[in-house]
Amino acid sequence: MNPLLSPLKTWGTFLLLVVSGFGFASTGVTAAKAQESELPVLFDTRERLPRPDLSNLVRLRILTTADFPPFNFADQTGRLAGFNVDLAREVCLELRIEAKCQIQALPFGELETALANRAGEAVMAGIAITAERRNRFSFSRPYLTIPARFARNVARDLRGEGAEALSGRPVGVVKDTAHEAMLKSFFPKIIPVVFDDREAMLQALKEDKVAAVFSDGLQLPFWLAGEASEKCCVLFGGPYLSRDYLGEGMAVLLRNDEETLAAAFDHALATLSRNGRLQDIYLRYFPHGLY
């Protein structure tokens, strides 16, 4: 797992931005309803961002990793695959520069240095948007968010939906994560039960030792759909979004001097969001949905 936002150690600690229909107060949390297969719209569908002239672009090297499935990984043939990889290819097609595009994998810890040293022009690998990075780099508009979610044991009798039904009940959460801080801050009527790691938390949920767990919306659907859960549990309420606790979103990292390229990524991402191709890629890698 890439250290996307240490010391917080869950995938969900780095991903979120204001979403059309999924808005939240700057210091608050919002529970939003959506179909699980539905990808929130991050771009105004009425906005038409111009396609910059890239005729002078010699090549576009998009750097990523090969060890962070389902976002970036090497498939059985050794070919790079994943959500970010497929999206990068679609961006190149939309910008009509596919012949100039190269997607290269590096260790996660080398990506920022490689970009700064001009060994690539962009990074698509889930690097967290932080104030310190904004001083050194620029970011495209975010293209994916991951919410926090509750999951409950189906054997547990809960009346109502979401956080209100969990009032006064024990809810598992992993210690020293954004989700622990978020649960305690925004759901004070819930009794937090803190676990050292995710495996212990999920085992307690399977054994019905807690009424629910609160974790990131990426891992929970995969676990629930997999054999490890033994069909014990389901998502419950939400999704819950908080910019303060979950960050700004997944975006393309670029050098500060690449204004034209940044505008090109924004144009391509907005177009792919509008024409449904971003949704198609999302469903390819997240068939159980995040929302």
C-alpha positions in Angstrom: 0.0 0.0 0.0 1.3 3.4 -0.9 1.8 5.9 2.0 -0.7 8.3 0.5 -1.1 10.4 3.6 1.1 9.2 6.5 0.7 8.9 9.4 -2.9 8.1 8.6 -2.9 4.6 7.2 -6.0 3.9 5.3 -6.8 4.5 1.6 -9.7 6.7 2.6 -7.5 9.2 4.4 -6.6 11.2 1.3 -9.6 11.4 -1.0 -12.4 13.9 -1.1 -13.6 17.2 -2.7 -16.9 19.0 -3.1 -19.0 16.9 -5.3 -22.1 18.0 -7.3 -25.0 16.6 -5.3 -22.5 15.5 -2.6 -21.6 18.9 -1.1 -20.5 19.4 2.5 -19.7 22.3 4.8 -16.1 23.2 5.1 -15.9 21.9 8.7 -18.7 19.4 8.5 -19.7 16.1 7.2 -22.5 15.1 4.8 -24.3 11.9 4.3 -25.4 11.5 0.7 -27.5 9.0 -1.1 -26.5 7.5 -4.5 -26.7 4.3 -6.4 -23.7 2.3 -5.6 -22.7 2.2 -9.3 -23.0 5.9 -9.7 -19.9 8.1 -9.9 -20.4 11.5 -8.4 -20.0 14.3 -10.9 -16.9 16.3 -10.1 -17.2 18.7 -13.1 -20.0 21.1 -14.0 -21.7 19.5 -16.9 -22.4 22.9 -18.4 -18.7 24.0 -18.3 -16.8 23.6 -21.5 -13.1 23.8 -20.9 -11.1 24.6 -24.0 -8.6 22.0 -25.4 -5.2 23.7 -25.3 -2.9 23.5 -28.3 -0.4 20.7 -27.6 1.1 20.7 -31.1 4.5 21.6 -29.7 4.4 18.9 -27.1 7.3 16.4 -27.8 6.0 13.7 -25.5 3.8 13.2 -22.4 5.3 10.8 -19.9 2.8 9.9 -17.2 4.4 8.4 -14.2 2.6 5.9 -11.9 3.3 2.8 -9.8 2.7 -0.9 -10.3 1.8 -1.9 -6.8 -1.4 -0.2 -5.8 -4.4 -2.1 -7.1 -7.0 -1.4 -8.3 -5.5 2.0 -9.2 -2.1 0.9 -10.6 -0.7 -2.6 -11.0 1.0 -5.0 -13.5 -1.4 -7.6 -14.9 -0.6 -11.3 -15.5 1.2 -10.4 -18.7 3.3 -7.7 -17.0 1.4 -4.9 -18.7 0.4 -1.8 -16.6 -3.2 -1.8 -15.8 -5.6 -0.2 -13.3 -8.0 2.7 -12.9 -5.3 5.4 -13.2 -3.6 3.7 -16.1 -6.8 3.3 -18.2 -7.8 6.9 -17.4 -4.4 8.1 -18.5 -4.8 6.3 -21.8 -8.3 7.9 -22.2 -6.9 11.3 -21.5 -4.3 10.9 -24.2 -7.0 9.8 -26.7 -9.2 12.8 -25.8 -6.2 15.2 -26.2 -5.4 13.5 -29.5 -1.8 12.9 -28.5 -1.8 9.1 -27.9 1.3 8.7 -30.1 3.2 11.0 -27.8 2.0 9.4 -24.6 4.1 7.1 -22.4 3.0 5.5 -19.1 5.9 4.6 -16.9 6.0 2.9 -13.5 8.3 3.9 -10.7 8.5 3.2 -7.0 6.0 5.4 -5.2 8.7 7.2 -3.2 10.5 8.3 -6.4 7.6 9.8 -8.2 7.9 13.4 -6.9 11.6 13.6 -7.4 11.3 12.2 -10.9 8.7 14.8 -11.8 10.7 17.6 -10.3 13.8 16.4 -12.2 11.8 16.4 -15.5 11.9 12.6 -15.8 8.2 12.8 -16.5 5.5 15.4 -17.2 2.7 14.2 -14.9 2.0 11.7 -12.1 -1.2 9.7 -11.7 -0.7 7.6 -8.6 -2.9 9.0 -5.8 -0.4 11.4 -4.3 -2.2 13.4 -1.6 -3.0 17.1 -2.2 -1.3 19.0 0.6 -0.4 22.6 1.2 3.3 21.7 1.1 3.0 20.0 -2.3 1.0 22.9 -3.7 4.0 25.1 -3.0 6.2 22.8 -5.2 3.8 21.4 -7.7 0.3 22.0 -9.2 -2.6 19.6 -9.4 -5.4 19.0 -12.0 -8.9 19.2 -10.8 -9.8 16.0 -8.8 -11.4 13.2 -10.7 -12.2 10.6 -8.0 -13.3 10.8 -4.4 -13.7 8.0 -1.8 -16.1 8.4 1.0 -16.2 7.0 4.5 -18.8 4.2 5.0 -20.4 2.2 7.7 -20.8 -1.6 7.3 -23.1 -3.6 9.6 -23.6 -7.3 10.4 -26.9 -8.5 8.8 -27.6 -10.4 12.0 -27.7 -7.2 14.1 -31.1 -5.7 14.6 -30.8 -2.0 13.7 -33.8 0.2 13.3 -33.3 3.1 10.9 -30.6 4.1 8.5 -27.0 5.2 9.0 -25.5 7.0 12.0 -28.9 7.7 13.8 -29.5 3.9 14.0 -26.1 3.5 15.6 -26.6 6.0 18.4 -25.4 4.5 21.7 -24.1 1.4 20.0 -20.4 0.2 19.6 -18.9 0.9 16.2 -15.4 -0.4 15.3 -12.8 1.9 13.8 -9.0 1.6 13.3 -6.9 3.7 15.6 -4.9 6.7 14.4 -6.8 7.0 11.2 -8.8 9.8 9.7 -11.9 7.6 10.2 -11.3 7.4 13.9 -11.1 11.2 14.2 -14.1 11.7 11.9 -16.2 9.2 13.8 -15.5 10.8 17.2 -16.0 14.3 15.9 -19.2 14.0 13.9 -21.0 11.1 15.5 -20.6 11.8 19.2 -23.6 9.6 20.2 -21.8 6.5 18.7 -19.6 4.5 21.0 -16.2 4.1 19.2 -14.4 0.8 19.7 -10.8 1.3 18.6 -8.9 -1.6 17.0 -5.2 -1.8 16.2 -5.7 -2.9 12.6 -8.3 -3.4 10.0 -8.3 -7.2 10.2 -9.1 -7.2 13.9 -11.9 -4.7 13.3 -13.5 -6.7 10.5 -13.3 -9.9 12.5 -15.1 -8.3 15.3 -17.8 -7.2 12.8 -18.1 -10.8 11.5 -18.5 -12.1 15.0 -21.2 -9.4 15.7 -19.1 -8.0 18.6 -19.7 -4.5 17.3 -22.8 -3.1 15.7 -20.9 -1.7 12.7 -17.6 -0.5 11.5 -16.6 2.9 10.1 -13.9 2.8 7.4 -13.1 3.9 3.9 -15.5 3.3 1.0 -12.8 1.7 -1.2 -11.9 -1.3 0.9 -15.2 -2.1 2.5 -17.2 -3.0 -0.7 -14.3 -5.3 -1.9 -14.2 -7.0 1.5 -18.0 -7.4 1.6 -18.1 -8.9 -1.8 -15.2 -11.3 -1.2 -14.9 -14.7 0.5 -13.4 -13.3 3.6 -16.6 -11.6 4.7 -18.6 -14.9 4.4 -21.5 -12.7 3.4 -21.9 -11.5 6.9 -22.3 -7.9 6.4 -23.6 -5.0 4.2 -22.9 -1.3 3.7 -25.1 0.8 5.9 -26.0 4.5 5.4 -23.8 7.1 3.8 -21.7 7.8 1.9 -20.1 10.3 4.3 -17.9 13.0 3.0 -15.6 15.4 4.8 -13.0 17.6 3.2 -11.3 18.3 6.5 -10.8 14.7 7.4 -10.6 12.9 4.1 -8.7 15.4 2.0 -9.3 17.0 -1.4 -9.4 14.2 -3.9 -7.4 12.1 -6.4 -5.8 14.4 -9.0 -2.9 14.6 -11.5 0.3 16.0 -10.1 2.2 18.4 -12.4 5.1 20.8 -12.3 4.2 24.4 -11.6 5.5 25.5 -14.9 3.2 23.2 -16.9 0.2 25.5 -17.1 -0.8 24.4 -20.6 -0.5 20.8 -19.7 -2.6 21.3 -16.5 -5.3 23.0 -18.6 -5.2 20.0 -21.0 -5.7 17.5 -18.2 -8.6 19.6 -16.9 -10.2 19.7 -20.3 -9.8 15.9 -20.9 -11.0 15.0 -17.4 -14.1 17.2 -17.7 -14.9 15.8 -21.2 -14.5 12.2 -20.0 -16.8 13.0 -17.0 -19.4 14.5 -19.3 -19.4 11.8 -22.0 -19.5 8.9 -19.6 -16.0 7.4 -20.2 -14.9 8.2 -16.7 -17.9 6.4 -15.4 -17.1 3.4 -17.6 -13.6 3.1 -16.2 -14.9 3.5 -12.7 -17.3 0.6 -13.1 -14.5 -1.5 -14.6 -12.5 -1.4 -11.5 -15.1 -0.7 -8.8 -18.0 -2.9 -9.9 -19.5 -2.9 -6.4 -19.4 0.9 -6.3 -18.0 3.2 -3.7 -21.1 5.3 -3.1 
